Amino acid sequence: MKNNYLSDARALEADLTAFMQDIIRIPSLSSQEGNVIARIREEMEKLGYDEVTVDPMGNLIGRIGSGPRVIALDGHVDIVDVGDPSLWDREPFSAEIEDGILYGRGASDMKGGVASSVYAGALILQRGVPDDVTVLVTATVQEEDCDGLCWQYIANEDGIRPELVVITEPTSLRVYRGHRGRMEMEVHTSGVSCHGSAPERGVNAVYKMADIIADIEALNERLEPREPLGKGTVTISEIRSTSPSLCAVADGCTIHLDRRLTVGETEETSVAEIEALPSVKAAEATVTVLDYKVPSYTGLEYPTRKYYPTWQLPADAPGTQAALAAHRNAFGEEAEVGFWVFSTNAVATAGMSGFPTIGFGPGHEKFAHAPNEQVEVEHLVRASAFYVALVDEFANTPEEEASR
């Protein structure tokens, strides 16, 4: 049956595509995913999943099989906002298809991965669930606001601990085995306010920040690339100040840092390098790692620190090798292997919980968060075929090897 993965998936193309259009047409910003979760639940139940549940955070978990060995296919259902509508050639939630390409916000990032994994479940049910295996298809929430938070909850509170996790974010149908981590920090300077007509009477916190801004720009330039994930980065994504009025000297200034972490970089090393900057010391500035505490659409709050670890799965790991074998079995050719530029829920599955994790998804990373977001319908079909082939390959990998 192995040679039938792709043809079996093609037989479901019309239903898969219609379902994908349905979920694209449901806007689902972070903490507003309830309606799309309900639609996906309806589809899973129609397709005959053995069990479909929604946890207290609002994550949807579809189960197929009841064996002791668990593989999870994960995709988040929240999207970023549209941005400037004038930059779109089509209505962002129309889910129009032209020349085999489906357009809409979330098409690549990442409702395509969700739709393909849901229909992979249908194919697994048709073909028969491998002995000793449980397949979980998870449609998770709040990733765009706080990547990995959903899987912190699933692992720590739901008690789910898979042997292998597949992140279905866009990979251009390549096998991905890692990405940089990230963290969010703020640097704050304090001043003394006074009337703007006599600024010499005060201390302007914005001016104290000026040298820090220059030092951070220079720091980014000298960060060294490290194999295999490349270079860490740091950039200022926001600056704000406080003062008694717009006719007064600023008594506070804060910058927000987006820090991307490569191999060997951690929360501790990244904070220390900012604190060590001469301008930070001279300004007696404070450096703070931020926390996230925003209710999910169910109202549940699950606070976390905004530190998301780097991760990678070795090239010779059983999970990587299973993914490469699945690609050969599904498509008759070798897979390209790579790493994401952006961050995913794997910061929690692999970086925090240590679950072996690989990535494979329809669509292209370059369309994430961009106007005219899109995915090829052919990608949706091929991703579904791959996931089924991977479940079979996982079932054929000895348990003691799969968990390495």
N, C-alpha and C positions, 0 to 999 in steps of 0.2 A: 504493500500500500504506500510505501514511502514516496514512490515516484508520482503519486497522485495529490500531493499536498497542494500544489498550485492549481491544478484543474478543479479540485474540490472547492478551493476558495473562490475560483471564478464562478462557480455555480451559484454562489451566494452574493455575487457582486451587486446585483440590483437592490437586494434587501439591505446589504451593508451600506451602500451609497445613500439610499433613502433615509436610513437611520442617522447617518452622518449629517445629512442636510437638516434633519429634525433638530439635532442637538446644537448645530451651529446657529439655528434660528432662535435659540433660547439664550439671551444674554445672561452671563453668569460671572460677574465680578467676584473677587474674593469676599467671602462672608455673605454672598448673595446667590449661592449655588443651589438652593433648595429645589427650584423648579426643574433644573436639568438633572439633578440627582433622581427626582421622581420619574422623569422620562426614561432614564437609563435603567432604573429599577424595573419599570414596566417592560422594557425590552428583554432584560435578563429573564424575567418570569415567563414571558411569552416564548422564549427560546428553550425553556425547560431546565434552567439551572436548578441544581439540587436544593440550594438555599440562597436566599437573598436577604441581607440584613443591612441596616443603617446603624452605625454606632452612635454614641451620645455626642460625638463631635460633628457628625454628619457625613462621615465617610461611608461610601457604599461598598459592600463586600459581597461579591457573588462567588458561591462555592460550587465546584464540580468535583465529584468523587469524595471519598472519605478515608483515603489511605494515610499512613503516618508521615509520609514524605511530602512536604509542602513546597510548591513553586508558586510565586505570586507575579502576576502581570499588573504593573501599576501605571496609572495615568491620572493626572490631575484634571479637574473639570473647570477650574476657575480660569478666567481670562483677564488680560489687561484691558483698559478702556480703548475706545476707537481712536482717540487723538483728534486731529483736525480732519473732519469729514470731507473737506474739499480735496484732500490728497488721495481719496479713494475713487477708483473708476466705477465701482458698483456700491450698492447699499451694503454696509459691512455685515449685516445679518441676513442677507438674501440667500446665501448658500448657492449661488448660481454656478452652473457647470458650463464651461465652454472649452471645446477641444480637449476634453478629458481632464480638465483642471477644475477643481472645486475651490471657490473663493469664499472668504469670510473670516471674521475675527475668530481666532481659535483653530483655524484649519490645520496649521502646522503645530502650533503651541497651545494645546496639544490634544484637541478633540479627535484628531485623526488617529492617534495612538489609542485613545479610549475606544473609539468605534471598532478599530481593527481587533483589539483584544477581546471586546465583547463578542464579536463574531468568531474569533478563534475559539471561544468557549462553545459556540454552537457547533463548530466543526469537530471539536473534541467529543462532544456528546454524540454526534453522528458516527464517528469512527470508533468510539468506545474509549472510556477513560483507562489509562494504563493501571495495572495492578499496583497497589501500595502507594498511589499518588493522590494528593489533593491539589487541585488547581484553584487558586484564588484570583479573581479578576477584581481589582480595586479601583474605584473611581473616587479620587481623594480631593480634599478641599484645602483652600488657603495657601496653596503652594506659591502663587505669585507674590503674596505678601510675606510669606515666611517659609521658604523651601525646607521640606523635611519635617515640619511641625506635625503634619498628619501622620507620618510614619513614626514619629516619637510616640504619638498617642496609640497607634495600632500596636506597636511593639510593647510599650510599657503598660498600657491600660487594657487593651483587648487581648494581650498575651499571645499574639501571633508572631511566630519566629520561623520564617521560611528558610529552607536550605538554599534557595536561589531566588533572587528578585530580578525581574526584567523591568527596567525603566523604559517606557514606550515613548519618550520624548523624541523629537525628530533627529534622525541620524543620517538622512539620505540613504536609508536601507543599508547602512554600514553597521558593523558590530563595534560598539564603543565600550571601553573598559575603564573609564575614569574621567575625572575632571578636577579642576582646581576648586579649592574651598573658597569661602569668603567670610567677611565679617563687617560689621558696621560700627564705626566709632564716631565720637564727637570730640572736638578740641574747643575749649572755651577760654577766652581771655576776659579779664575783669578790668574795668577802668573806674574813673570818678566823673560823674556827670556835672555839668555846669551849664550856664546859659551859652547858647551858640554864638552870641555876640562877643564873647570873651573866652575863646576855647583854651587859652593859655592857663585858665584857672582850673581846668580839669585834666583828666587823663583819658584819651580816646581809645577805647578797647578795639575799635576797628583798625586803627593804626598799629596797635600791638600785634594784630593778626596778620598784617601785611607781610612781614618777614617769614612768618610761619607758612603762609601760602606759597611763597617762593621756595622755601626749603622742602615742602612736600612735593612740589613739582619736580625739583631736582632729585629727591629720593626716588621717585618713580623711574626716572631715567637710569639710575644706577642699580636698580634691582636686577639680579642676575638670573638668566634662564636656567632652569634645572630640568633635566630629563626625567620622565618623558612628558611632563605636563607643561613645560615652557616657563614663561616668566610670570612672576607675581606682579601685581599692579596696585597702585593706590591713586585715587582721584578724588577731588572735592566735588561733591554733587549738590551741595547747598551751602549758602552762607546767610546768616541772619544776625541782626543786632537788636539791642534794647536801649531805650533812652526814655527819659520822662516825657519828651515830645520831639517833634521834628525840628524844633528850635533849640535843641540841647545836644551836648556831646554824648556819644554813646557810652553807656556804662557797662555794656556786655556785648560780646561778639562770639558766635558759635559757628563752626564749620562742620559739615557732615562728611565723613570719609567712607568711600566704598573701597574696601581692601580685598583684592583677590589673592588667594594664597596658593602657592605652588608647593612642591615637595619640600618638606622640612620646615615650612613656615607655620606657626601656630598663633593662637591668641596672645600668648605670653611674649613671643619674639616680636610680634607686630606692634603691640603696645609699647614695648621697650624701645623699639627703634624710633617711634614718634616722640616718646618722652626724652630720648637722647638728643634730639635736634637742638642745636644751639639756640635757635629762636624760641623754641618752646620753653627751654630753661630760662632764657632772659626775660620772657614775658610772664614767667611763673604760671603758665597755662596748665589746665587740667585736661586729662585724657580719659574718656569714659567709653566703655563698651556698652552698647545699648541693649535693652530688653524689648521683647515683643509680648504684648498682652492685649489682643483684640478678640472680641467674641466671634465665634463661628456663627453660621446662619442658624444654628440651633440655640444660640445663646451661651454656649459653653466657652469658658476662657481656659486656656492651657498655656501659661506663661513660659517663655524660654529666653535664653540669652541669644543675641544675634551673632552667634559664632557657629559657622557651618563648616565642618572639617573637610579637608582634602581627602580624596580616596582614589585608589586604583586597584584593579584586579590584575594579578600577574598574567603575562601572556601564556604561561603554561598551567594556569589554574584550571581545575576541572570545569568550572563555569564557562571560562573563555573557550576551552576546547569543545565543550558541548555546543556552544553557540556556533562555532565554526563548522562543526559537523552538521548541525541543523541546516545551516545555509547551503552546504553541499547537497544534502538530501532533498531540500526543497527546490533548489534552483539549478543544481548540477554545475556549480562553479564556486570558486573560492571567494570568500567575503573580504572586502576591504576592512581594515581595523583602524580605529582612531580614538579620539577623545573629544568631549564637548568643550566648547569655549565657555558656555554659560554654566550655571549651577542647576541642580535637579534635586528631587527627593532622595537621591542616593547619598546626600550628605548625612541623612539619618539612617537609611538602611545599611549602608556600608561604613560611612565615616563614624557614626555613633554606635550602631548596634553590631557592626561587624558581619552582617549577612553578605555572603558572596553576591555580587550585583553586576549585571551587564546591561548595556543599553542597545536597543534596536527599535527604530520607529519610522513611520512614514513622514514624508515632508522634509524640509530643509531648515536648518538652524537660522539661516539668513533671513527668513521670512518672519521669524518670531518678533512680535511687537511692532511690526512694520505695517504701513498701509498696503492694501491689496494682498493681504496674507492669503496663502494658497497651498494646496496639496494636490498631487496627482491622484486620480482615482486608482490608477494602477498601483501606486504605492500602498493604498489601503488594502488592496487585495493581496499583494505580496507580503505585507506585514502580517496579515492574518495567517497566511500559509506558513511563514517562518515560525510564528508562535506555536503552532500545532506541532511542527517538526521539532522544535526545541523541547516541548513537553515530552515527546517520545524519546528524544535523546537523553533528557534528564532521567527518565524512568529506567533507561539502560545503563546509567552511570551508578556504580556502587555507592551506597549511602555514605560510607566512610570517606570516599573520594570527593563526592559532591560538596561536602561541608568544609573541605580544606580551604 
